[in-house]
Amino acid sequence: MRCNHKPLTALGAILVVGLIGLGAVHVTAGTTAIGPTAPQMRACLAAHQRVCNPSAEATRVANTQEAQPPSANPAYLSRTIAEARARAAALTPSSAAAPATVVVYSALMTRPDFDALTHESDNAAMNAQRKIWVVTVHAPMATDGSPSRAAEIKDVYSIALDAETGHWTDECIGCAWLHQNQ
C-alpha cells in the first residue's frame, strides 16, 4: 500500500508540486500568472522538468535554510527534542498532542537515506546534504480529509524534521517509517 506521503515546504506560496504518473515534479512559479493552463507550465510539466522558473527557484533557495547546504558546524536538535516535536504534532478531534508514554522511534539520517527508507522521490525543496530527524509516533493522528472524503484517524504517523532548524520537511499519516531507534 502506497503511503500518503506529503513533502512540506516553507515557501509553499511559490512552490507547486505536480504529480505526473507515479513521480512528483517540483515546479517553482514566478511572479507572472502561471497555472496548469499556461503554455509554459504545460510544456515544463510535459518535459518532466523539476524547475520551471530558475529565477524563482534561486529566490527560494536563497531564502530557505533547508534548501541550502548544512552549516559549517551544525548544531543538531537532540533526539529528545525531535521526538517531543513529533508527539506534539498529533492532532485528533479529542487530543492536541500525543502523551509522552506513546511508542516513538527516531533516527538521524541524510536525505538520500530517508528517500531510500521511504521509497519516495526526493523532496526537491531540501538540500540533499542536510541531516534530518525521522520520527515515527504510534499515536492517533487525523488525516486532512477532503470535500469528497471525511478525515480519518490513523493509529501511527511519521514525520521528518530538518535536524538544524526543526522545520517539518515530510509527513505521512498512517505510515510507520521506523520500527526501531537507529
N, C-alpha and C positions, 0 to 999 in steps of 0.2 A: 504494500500500500504506500503510495507516494505521500509524503508529508506536506502539509500546507505551509511550507517554508516561506517566510517573507523577509527579504532583506530590508533593512531600515536605513534611512539616510537623514542626516542633519539638515540638509538643504533640499527638502522634498519639493519646494516650490520651483526649483529649476531642474528637477530630475523627472524623467518619465521612464517608467520601466515597461517595455512592451514584450509580451510573450509571443514568440514565434515558434511554432512547432513545440518541441519539448524544451527548448532553451530560452533563457532570458537574455534580452538585449538591453543594454543600458543606453538610454538616449538622453542627451542633455539639450534642453531647449534654451534658446536665447531670448532676447528682448523683442524680437519680431513675432508676429502672430504665427503660431505653429500648432498643428494638431494632426490627427490621423488623416485628414483630407488634404493637407498641404502637400503639394507635389514633391518638395524637397524631403519632407519627412517620409512620404511613401517610398521614395527612391532609397533613402537611407535604410529604412526597415527592410525593404526587399533585398538589399545588399547585405543584410545581417551585420551592419556596422555597429560597433559598440558606442561610438561617439559621433553624433551628427552635427554638432556645433562646437568646434575646437575652442573658440573663444569663450563660450560659456563653460566648457569643461575646465579650461585653465583657471577661470574665476572660481569655480567650485573647489578645485584642488588647492588653490591658494588660500581659500577661506575655510577649509575644513581640515582640522587637525588629523582626522582619521585617514584622509586621502594622502597625507604626506608621510615620508619615511619616519621611523621612530626617532625620538630624541637621542642625542649622543650618549647620555647617561640616563636612560629611562627609569622612572620610579613607578613601579607597577602596583596596582591595587593588591592588597593581600587576599588570600583565599577567603578569609572570614568576611571581608567587606564585599567581595564579589558574590558570595553566597547570600549574604544579607540583602543585597540589592535585588537578587533574583527572587528571594522569598517575598520581598516587598511588592513584587510585580503581580503576585497572584490576585486576580480580580474576579469575583463572582457576585451575584446579587446579594449574597449573605456575608461576604467577607472582603476585606480590603487588603489582606496580606496573609501569607501562609505562616503558620506558627513555627517557632524555632525548632520544634520537635519533629518536623517532617523530614523524610529521607531526601538528602540533597547530595549530588555528585558533581565534582568540578575538576577542570583540567585547564592548565595554562598551555596554549599552543600557538603555532603560527597560523596564518590564514590558509596557506596551502594544506596544512594538516587538518584544519577544520573542514575544508572543502572535501578532502578525502574521507573524513569521518561521516559527513552528512550526505555524500554523493550528490551534492548540489553544485550548480555552476557558481563560480566565484562572484562575490559582491564587488562590482567594479568601483563602488564608491569608497572602498577601503584599500590602502596600500598593502600589498602582499607581505611586506617585511614586518609589519606591526604584529605584536602579540595580542591575543585575545583570551579572555576567560570564557570557557564554555561551561554552562551550569544547567543541570537537569534537576528539576524540582518535582517531587511526587506529591502534588497538592492540586486541588481543583483550580481550574482556570477557565474562564469563559471565552469562547471564540467571538469574533466580531459580529457574526451573522450578516444578513443582507436583506434587501427588500423581499427576496423570494425565499429566504431561509432564516429561521429563528436561530439566535445564538445557542450554542451547545456548551455544556460543562464537560470538560475533559479532565481526566484524573492525573495528567502529567503534562509538563511543558518544559521546553528548553530555551535558553537564550544565550546569545554571545555578546560579550561586552568588550569594548576596546580596553586593554589592560592598563593603559596610561590615563585615559580620560574617564573611563567608566561609562561612556555612552553605549547604548544598545546598537549593535550592528545587524543582528539577525534574531529571529524568534520562530518557534514552531510550537503551536498549541496542539497537544495530543501526541507529541514526539518525545521519546527518551533518547537523546543523542548519546548519553553516557550511562553506563551500568556499573561503574565503579570510579573512585577517585583515581586520578593519574598524576 
